[in-house]
Amino acid sequence: MLDIPGLPLPEQVTRYVQFPDGVLGRIVVGAGLDPELPHGAKFVTEEVYEELRAQMCEQHDARVAEMLAAEKDARRQQYEDLVAAHIPEATARALSGHGGPLDEDPLLGGGGS
């Protein structure tokens, strides 16, 4: 907004938007000056915005946990395959990463493999 000395600034309000692809947004505008939204986007209440945002965070955290668990399983399988191919254990651990610092990650359940 243009700040002109002596001219009062309109009150600013935060509007919450959900776009057609599910992306959420917050827009700060002057009171009564709603922006034109892209086709399919809609204004939502702050409560709906926060609920959708919390759901997205939960889904993200679950997906990250799945990916980390899959990575840990892949490292274990690589280690087992290397040992089965008669690669020394220390070398198999070094090559696969199994039983190393990544397995100590608390997000993965920690405690090594």
N, C-alpha and C positions, 0 to 999 in steps of 0.2 A: 504494500500500500504506500501511496505517496504521503510523505510526512511534510506538511506545509505548516510552518510556525503560525500559531493562532487559530488554526483550523482543527476542530475537535476530530479525533479519530473515532470511527464507528467501533462499537463493541465487537470483539472477535469471538467466534464460536467454533468449536470443533465439530465437524460433520464426519460421519463414519460411512464408508462405502464398501460394497461388495461388488466386485467385477464379475463378468460372466464366466471367467475361468476359475473363479473361486478365490482369487487374490483379494486380500482386504487392504483397505487404505484409510488414512485419516487426513482430512483436509481442514486447515484453519482458514476461515473466511470471515469477512465482515458480516455482522448479524443481518439477516435478510438478503444476503447476496449469494445464494446458492449457485455453484458453478454448473455448467451444462455437463452432464455425464456422458461418456461414450455409450453407444447402443448396447443395451443389456445390463448395464451397471445400475445399481440401485442404492439409495440411501438406506441405512439400517440404524437401529438404535445403538447406543453405547453398550447396552446389555447384550444385544445380539452379537455385536462385534466382539466383545470380550469372550462370549461363549464359543463363537466360531474360532477365535484365536486360540483359546485353550484346547479345543479339539485338534486344531492343526498342530499345536506343540506336542500333544500326546501322541498323535500319529507319527510325527517326526521322530520323537524319542523312541517309539516302538520300532520304527524302521531302522534307525541307527543301531539299536540293540540287536536286531536281527542280522544286520550286515556285519557287526563285530563278531557275533557268535558264528556266523558262516565263515568269516575269516579265520577264526580260531580253529574251527573244525577242519578247514582246508589245510592249515599249517600242521595239524595233528596227522591228517591223512598223508600229507607229503612226507612227514617224518617217518611214519610207518612204512610207506613205500620205499623210502631210502634205506631203512634198516632191513627190509625184506630183500633189497638188492645187495645186501652185505656191505653197506656203507657203514663205517664206524659210527657209534652212537653220537659222539661229540660232533663229528662232521655233519651227521644227519640233522642234529639240533641246530647247528650253525646255518646250514643251508635252508632249512624249513622255517626257522624262527620258533619252532615248537619248544615250549618250556623256557622261553626267554622272557625278557622284560615285558613284551606285549601281553603275555599270559598273566602277568601280575596286575593288569589293568582292572580296577574295581568294577568297571562297567561290564566286564566279562565274567564276573564271578570270582576273579582273583585266585590267588593261592597256587598258581602254577598248574602245569598239566602233567 
